[in-house]
Amino acid sequence: MRNRLTDELAVCGLNAVLAVAEYHSEQINRLFLREDRLAALSQTCKGLAERKRPYKICEDEELERICKSTHHQGVVAMILVPDVQPLTREDVDTWAAEGSAGVVLHAVGNDHNLGAIIRSAAFFDFKYIIISGGEEGTEEDAEVTLSTSAYRVAEGGMEHVTVRSVRSAAAFLRSVSRDLLTIGTDIRARQRLSDIASIVAERQTGTTRPAVALVIGNEETGLPPEVKSACSVLMRVPGTGLMESLNASQAAALFMQRIFDM
């Protein structure tokens, strides 16, 4: 829930709040918590008091009003609305030089999917998430924001990834074709998840693994033709055929695990 009067975002859920408190405590402006969460967040409360920022012991009903959710797990931190910066050439050069892995999301508008993908990215050491709201002028074209739900579902993973935005996923992928191995997910692709190792080996220079960007589309339409054509390779997760596809976050986790394990 975003408070537009104060330009704050509610972060709820114990793991999400603990992660913000541990890695970016300076971002917390106000803290609301049940009495049973006081022990876990005593140092955070002390830090807020030193910064002359308020914290308050609350009952569940007040916490629900603050974050507009019953899934607060007894704690809500109000932080400044995260400013998702546009991707820079320097970002790409750094990731390419380090051989980092990351995820490019095209029009993945479901906050729960976004949070789950970020949680998996942190778990499997994917350094960055690049969000495209959709091509300019389309239904998906929108300001890139991070929500209360995304933070909660990410379970603290938000503090371990760099999030950047691009206007056009297709244009971005074309511009980094020499820098990153871009793997697009497509349920009709010829190549399978098990082919990743050989594809990465083809792009490897000596002992240096290429930087990889996994490209995920939304669940209704997948990746549009212009995005698919800009990817280095298209791959799919094979299954029984009883279901057309996996949830976007499930598919992303399978690909991330395979890439991490190489």
Phi, psi and chi 1 to 4 in degrees:
 res  aa     phi    psi   chi1   chi2   chi3   chi4
   1 MET       -  128.8 -169.6  -82.0  -64.0      -
   2 ARG  -102.7  128.9  178.0  174.5  178.5  174.6
   3 ASN   -93.3  104.2 -174.3  -33.8      -      -
   4 ARG   -73.8  -20.0  -64.1 -172.1  179.7  -83.0
   5 LEU   -71.0  -38.3  -67.9  176.5      -      -
   6 THR  -104.7   -2.9   59.7      -      -      -
   7 ASP    56.6   44.3 -157.4   28.2      -      -
   8 GLU  -115.2  156.3  -69.6  176.2  -37.7      -
   9 LEU  -120.0  135.3  179.7   73.7      -      -
  10 ALA   -82.6  124.0      -      -      -      -
  11 VAL  -108.1  118.7  174.9      -      -      -
  12 CYS  -125.1  165.7   62.0      -      -      -
  13 GLY    99.0  131.4      -      -      -      -
  14 LEU   -60.1  -48.9 -176.8   59.4      -      -
  15 ASN   -65.0  -38.9  -73.0  -22.9      -      -
  16 ALA   -64.0  -44.2      -      -      -      -
  17 VAL   -69.3  -41.8  172.9      -      -      -
  18 LEU   -59.8  -38.4  -74.1  173.7      -      -
  19 ALA   -67.4  -43.3      -      -      -      -
  20 VAL   -60.5  -43.2  174.6      -      -      -
  21 ALA   -63.5  -36.5      -      -      -      -
  22 GLU   -76.4  -41.6 -179.6  176.3   -2.4      -
  23 TYR  -102.7  -27.6  -65.7   99.3      -      -
  24 HIS  -142.1   54.8  -61.4  104.6      -      -
  25 SER   -61.5  -25.8   60.1      -      -      -
  26 GLU   -66.8  -15.6   74.8  -74.8   -8.9      -
  27 GLN   -79.9  -17.1  -66.6 -178.4   -1.4      -
  28 ILE   -80.3  119.4  -59.4  177.3      -      -
  29 ASN   -91.7  -38.6  -71.9  -21.9      -      -
  30 ARG  -146.5  150.6  -62.3  179.1  -71.3  152.6
  31 LEU  -134.2  133.5 -177.0   67.4      -      -
  32 PHE  -124.5  129.1  -57.1   86.9      -      -
  33 LEU  -151.5  152.3   67.6  163.5      -      -
  34 ARG   -73.9  157.4  -94.0 -166.9  -25.9 -119.1
  35 GLU   -60.5  -33.8 -169.6  167.0    5.3      -
  36 ASP   -71.5   -9.2   62.8  -49.2      -      -
  37 ARG   -97.2   -1.7  -64.4  -55.8 -169.6 -164.7
  38 LEU   -64.3  -39.2 -169.4   55.7      -      -
  39 ALA   -62.7  -42.8      -      -      -      -
  40 ALA   -68.6  -24.8      -      -      -      -
  41 LEU  -119.3   22.6  -70.9  154.1      -      -
  42 SER   -62.8  -40.3   59.6      -      -      -
  43 GLN   -67.3  -35.5  -73.2  -58.6  113.7      -
  44 THR   -65.1  -44.0  -55.9      -      -      -
  45 CYS   -61.5  -41.2  -67.1      -      -      -
  46 LYS   -61.6  -43.8 -179.5 -179.7  177.5 -179.3
  47 GLY   -63.2  -39.6      -      -      -      -
  48 LEU   -63.4  -42.1  -74.6  166.7      -      -
  49 ALA   -62.0  -40.0      -      -      -      -
  50 GLU   -65.4  -31.4  -69.9  171.5   -8.3      -
  51 ARG   -89.3    3.2  -67.3  166.5   49.4 -146.1
  52 LYS    60.2   41.4  -65.0 -178.5  170.3   51.0
  53 ARG  -110.5  144.0  -59.9  -74.2 -174.1  174.9
  54 PRO   -83.2  149.6   29.6  -34.6      -      -
  55 TYR  -136.5  153.4   66.1   90.1      -      -
  56 LYS  -144.2  135.9 -178.9 -178.0  178.9 -176.5
  57 ILE   -81.8  126.3  -54.7  -60.0      -      -
  58 CYS  -131.2  162.2  -56.5      -      -      -
  59 GLU   -91.3  168.2  -61.3  -62.4  -29.5      -
  60 ASP   -56.6  -39.2  -75.4  -21.5      -      -
  61 GLU   -61.0  -41.5  -68.1   77.3    7.6      -
  62 GLU   -69.8  -38.7 -174.4  171.1   -0.7      -
  63 LEU   -61.7  -39.8  -66.9  170.5      -      -
  64 GLU   -63.5  -40.3  -70.3  174.4   20.7      -
  65 ARG   -65.5  -36.6  -72.4 -162.7  -60.8  -88.0
  66 ILE   -69.5  -44.6  -67.4  166.6      -      -
  67 CYS  -103.8   -2.3   68.2      -      -      -
  68 LYS    58.4   37.6  -53.7  -59.3 -177.6 -171.8
  69 SER  -153.9  147.8  171.9      -      -      -
  70 THR   -87.3   -3.2   59.4      -      -      -
  71 HIS   -98.3   37.3  -56.7  -65.0      -      -
  72 HIS   -81.3  -18.7   49.0   71.6      -      -
  73 GLN    55.9   29.2  -62.7  178.9  -20.0      -
  74 GLY    86.8   11.6      -      -      -      -
  75 VAL  -157.2  138.5   58.9      -      -      -
  76 VAL  -137.3  125.7  179.6      -      -      -
  77 ALA  -110.0  132.4      -      -      -      -
  78 MET   -97.5  119.0  -60.4  -58.9  -65.6      -
  79 ILE  -119.1  161.2   66.4  171.6      -      -
  80 LEU   -62.4  141.1  -72.9  177.4      -      -
  81 VAL   -54.8  122.9  172.9      -      -      -
  82 PRO   -59.2  134.8  -20.6   32.0      -      -
  83 ASP   -96.6  102.8 -176.3   16.1      -      -
  84 VAL   -78.9  110.3  179.3      -      -      -
  85 GLN   -79.6  148.1  -66.2  -69.4  -41.3      -
  86 PRO   -63.8  146.5  -19.1   31.1      -      -
  87 LEU   -62.9  141.6 -178.1   75.7      -      -
  88 THR  -116.1  163.9   67.1      -      -      -
  89 ARG   -64.5  -34.0 -177.2   67.8 -132.2 -177.2
  90 GLU   -62.1  -39.4 -176.7  179.6    2.0      -
  91 ASP   -57.3  -49.7  -69.0  -32.4      -      -
  92 VAL   -62.4  -44.5  175.0      -      -      -
  93 ASP   -61.2  -40.1  -70.0  -17.3      -      -
  94 THR   -64.8  -48.2  -62.3      -      -      -
  95 TRP   -63.9  -39.4  -64.0  -30.3      -      -
  96 ALA   -65.1  -43.3      -      -      -      -
  97 ALA   -65.1  -35.8      -      -      -      -
  98 GLU   -85.7   -7.6  -65.3  174.8  -10.9      -
  99 GLY    65.3   33.0      -      -      -      -
 100 SER   -75.0  155.7  -61.8      -      -      -
 101 ALA  -108.0  149.3      -      -      -      -
 102 GLY  -154.9 -178.3      -      -      -      -
 103 VAL  -129.1  135.8 -176.9      -      -      -
 104 VAL  -109.1  122.4 -180.0      -      -      -
 105 LEU  -109.6  120.4  -59.0  177.8      -      -
 106 HIS  -102.4  112.2  173.7   81.1      -      -
 107 ALA    54.1   37.1      -      -      -      -
 108 VAL   -87.3   90.6  176.6      -      -      -
 109 GLY   -91.9   -7.0      -      -      -      -
 110 ASN   -79.3  118.8 -177.2  -67.2      -      -
 111 ASP   -61.9  -35.3  -68.6  -20.1      -      -
 112 HIS   -67.5  -41.6  -74.5 -160.6      -      -
 113 ASN   -62.6  -43.4  -83.9  -20.0      -      -
 114 LEU   -59.9  -47.0  175.1   58.8      -      -
 115 GLY   -62.6  -41.8      -      -      -      -
 116 ALA   -66.0  -39.1      -      -      -      -
 117 ILE   -66.0  -40.7  -71.0  168.7      -      -
 118 ILE   -65.8  -39.0  -71.2  173.8      -      -
 119 ARG   -60.5  -45.8  179.7  178.3 -178.8  176.0
 120 SER   -65.4  -38.1  -65.7      -      -      -
 121 ALA   -60.3  -44.5      -      -      -      -
 122 ALA   -64.8  -39.4      -      -      -      -
 123 PHE   -65.2  -39.3 -172.1   85.3      -      -
 124 PHE  -101.2   18.3  -69.1  118.3      -      -
 125 ASP    62.0   37.5 -162.6   30.7      -      -
 126 PHE   -87.1  123.3  -85.7   55.8      -      -
 127 LYS   -80.6  -26.4  -59.9  -64.3 -172.7 -175.7
 128 TYR  -142.6  154.7   59.8   89.7      -      -
 129 ILE  -125.1  123.9  -57.6  -72.4      -      -
 130 ILE  -109.1  121.7  -61.5  172.7      -      -
 131 ILE  -107.9  125.9  -58.8  175.8      -      -
 132 SER  -113.7  125.1  167.3      -      -      -
 133 GLY   -76.7   -4.6      -      -      -      -
 134 GLY   121.8  162.4      -      -      -      -
 135 GLU   -67.1  147.7  -53.2  -52.0  -50.9      -
 136 GLU   -57.5  131.9 -171.6  169.8    5.0      -
 137 GLY    91.0   -4.1      -      -      -      -
 138 THR   -95.1  173.1   65.6      -      -      -
 139 GLU   -59.4  -35.9  -78.3 -174.9   14.7      -
 140 GLU   -79.5  -13.1  -63.2   88.9   -2.7      -
 141 ASP   -65.5  116.2  178.5   28.7      -      -
 142 ALA  -160.4  162.1      -      -      -      -
 143 GLU   -62.5  135.3  178.6 -172.8    4.2      -
 144 VAL   -81.4  122.3  172.7      -      -      -
 145 THR  -135.2  157.9   58.7      -      -      -
 146 LEU  -109.9  132.4  -60.9  175.4      -      -
 147 SER  -106.8  169.0   70.3      -      -      -
 148 THR   -57.3  -44.4  -65.9      -      -      -
 149 SER   -63.7  -41.8  -66.0      -      -      -
 150 ALA   -62.2  -43.1      -      -      -      -
 151 TYR   -60.8  -45.4  -96.0   86.7      -      -
 152 ARG   -64.2  -46.1  177.3  176.9   56.2   78.8
 153 VAL   -68.3  -30.8  175.1      -      -      -
 154 ALA   -67.8  -16.6      -      -      -      -
 155 GLU    54.8   37.5  -70.1  -82.1   -8.1      -
 156 GLY    98.6  -10.4      -      -      -      -
 157 GLY   -64.2  -22.4      -      -      -      -
 158 MET   -59.5  -28.2 -156.9   73.9   74.4      -
 159 GLU   -80.1   -4.3  -49.0  -49.0  -48.4      -
 160 HIS  -116.2    2.2  -59.8  -73.1      -      -
 161 VAL  -125.8  153.7  -61.5      -      -      -
 162 THR   -96.2  125.9  -62.2      -      -      -
 163 VAL  -107.6  127.3 -178.6      -      -      -
 164 ARG  -129.8  163.2  -66.0  -72.4 -174.0  -97.3
 165 SER  -122.9  151.6   66.6      -      -      -
 166 VAL  -133.6  149.7  -66.3      -      -      -
 167 ARG   -73.2  -43.6  170.5   63.0   70.0 -178.5
 168 SER  -128.0  117.2  165.8      -      -      -
 169 ALA   -64.0  -40.5      -      -      -      -
 170 ALA   -63.3  -45.8      -      -      -      -
 171 ALA   -63.9  -40.3      -      -      -      -
 172 PHE   -61.3  -48.0  161.9   70.8      -      -
 173 LEU   -62.7  -38.6  -67.1  169.6      -      -
 174 ARG   -64.2  -37.8  -71.9 -167.6  -64.3  -91.4
 175 SER   -72.0  -20.9   72.8      -      -      -
 176 VAL  -111.2   17.6  -61.1      -      -      -
 177 SER   -60.4  -27.6   60.4      -      -      -
 178 ARG   -88.7  -13.2  -65.1  178.4  179.7  -88.4
 179 ASP  -102.5  -36.2  -52.5  -71.3      -      -
 180 LEU  -126.9  143.7  -51.0  176.7      -      -
 181 LEU   -84.0  110.5  171.3   60.0      -      -
 182 THR  -102.5  117.5   53.5      -      -      -
 183 ILE  -107.2  108.8  -60.1  173.5      -      -
 184 GLY   -88.6  142.5      -      -      -      -
 185 THR   -95.9  130.3   55.1      -      -      -
 186 ASP  -151.8  122.7  179.8   16.7      -      -
 187 ILE   -65.5  -15.4   59.8  173.4      -      -
 188 ARG  -107.7   13.0  -66.2  176.4  178.7   80.6
 189 ALA   -66.7  150.2      -      -      -      -
 190 ARG   -74.9  -40.1  179.3  177.4   59.8   83.3
 191 GLN   -86.2  148.5  -68.1 -177.8  -65.5      -
 192 ARG  -107.0  168.1  -61.5  179.7  168.0 -152.3
 193 LEU   -53.5  -37.1  179.4   61.6      -      -
 194 SER   -68.4  -11.4   56.7      -      -      -
 195 ASP   -87.0   -2.4  -63.9  -37.9      -      -
 196 ILE   -58.8  -44.1  -78.3 -175.8      -      -
 197 ALA   -57.7  -43.9      -      -      -      -
 198 SER   -69.9  -34.5   60.5      -      -      -
 199 ILE   -68.0  -42.5  -69.7  168.1      -      -
 200 VAL   -64.7  -40.2  169.9      -      -      -
 201 ALA   -61.0  -35.5      -      -      -      -
 202 GLU   -63.5  -30.8  -70.5  174.8    4.7      -
 203 ARG   -94.8   -2.1  -70.4  -78.5  -66.3  -99.4
 204 GLN   -76.3  139.7 -171.3  162.3  -44.8      -
 205 THR  -112.9  109.8  -56.4      -      -      -
 206 GLY    62.8 -124.8      -      -      -      -
 207 THR   -99.0    4.1   58.7      -      -      -
 208 THR   -91.5  117.3  -55.9      -      -      -
 209 ARG   -76.2  140.4 -164.7 -178.8   76.4  174.9
 210 PRO   -67.4  151.3   26.2  -35.3      -      -
 211 ALA   -68.2  137.6      -      -      -      -
 212 VAL  -120.1  136.0  176.8      -      -      -
 213 ALA  -121.8  119.0      -      -      -      -
 214 LEU   -88.0  128.1  176.2   65.3      -      -
 215 VAL  -109.8  118.9 -171.9      -      -      -
 216 ILE  -118.4  135.9  -56.1  -72.0      -      -
 217 GLY  -104.5  177.7      -      -      -      -
 218 ASN   -76.7  164.8   70.1   42.1      -      -
 219 GLU   -74.2  -25.2  -67.3 -174.6   10.9      -
 220 GLU   -79.8  -42.6  -67.9 -176.4    5.2      -
 221 THR  -119.6   -9.2   58.6      -      -      -
 222 GLY    67.0 -154.0      -      -      -      -
 223 LEU   -86.9  133.4  -64.4  174.2      -      -
 224 PRO   -70.8  160.8   25.0  -32.3      -      -
 225 PRO   -53.7  -40.2  -26.6   34.7      -      -
 226 GLU   -68.5  -27.9   64.0  -87.7   17.0      -
 227 VAL   -77.7  -43.9  173.9      -      -      -
 228 LYS   -60.2  -41.4  -71.8 -166.8  -76.1 -168.6
 229 SER   -69.0  -19.6   65.5      -      -      -
 230 ALA   -88.3   -8.9      -      -      -      -
 231 CYS   -79.3  152.6  -68.3      -      -      -
 232 SER   -65.8  -38.1  -53.2      -      -      -
 233 VAL  -155.8  152.2   62.7      -      -      -
 234 LEU  -113.3  139.4  -62.9  175.6      -      -
 235 MET  -140.6  161.1  -52.6 -168.0   75.8      -
 236 ARG  -135.6  160.3   64.2 -176.0  172.2   91.4
 237 VAL   -95.2  115.2  178.1      -      -      -
 238 PRO   -73.0  146.4   26.3  -32.8      -      -
 239 GLY  -148.4 -165.8      -      -      -      -
 240 THR   -75.3  -23.4   62.4      -      -      -
 241 GLY    92.5   -7.7      -      -      -      -
 242 LEU   -67.1  -31.4  -65.7  175.6      -      -
 243 MET  -117.4  140.5  -57.8  -65.0  -67.1      -
 244 GLU   -66.4  -38.2 -176.1  179.3   38.0      -
 245 SER  -158.9  170.7   64.7      -      -      -
 246 LEU   -90.4  162.6  -69.8  170.9      -      -
 247 ASN   -56.6  144.9  170.7  -80.2      -      -
 248 ALA   -56.4  -40.9      -      -      -      -
 249 SER   -71.8  -32.2   62.7      -      -      -
 250 GLN   -66.5  -46.8  -66.3  172.2  -35.6      -
 251 ALA   -61.9  -42.3      -      -      -      -
 252 ALA   -60.1  -43.2      -      -      -      -
 253 ALA   -63.3  -39.9      -      -      -      -
 254 LEU   -63.3  -44.1  -71.9  174.1      -      -
 255 PHE   -65.9  -42.9  -86.0   95.8      -      -
 256 MET   -63.2  -40.3  -76.2 -170.4  -91.9      -
 257 GLN   -63.1  -42.3 -169.4  -79.8  -30.4      -
 258 ARG   -65.2  -41.9 -173.5   60.6   65.4   96.2
 259 ILE   -66.9  -42.0  -66.9  166.8      -      -
 260 PHE   -62.7  -34.5  172.5   76.5      -      -
 261 ASP   -82.5   -3.7 -148.8   28.8      -      -
 262 MET   -78.0      -  -72.2 -169.9  -55.5      -
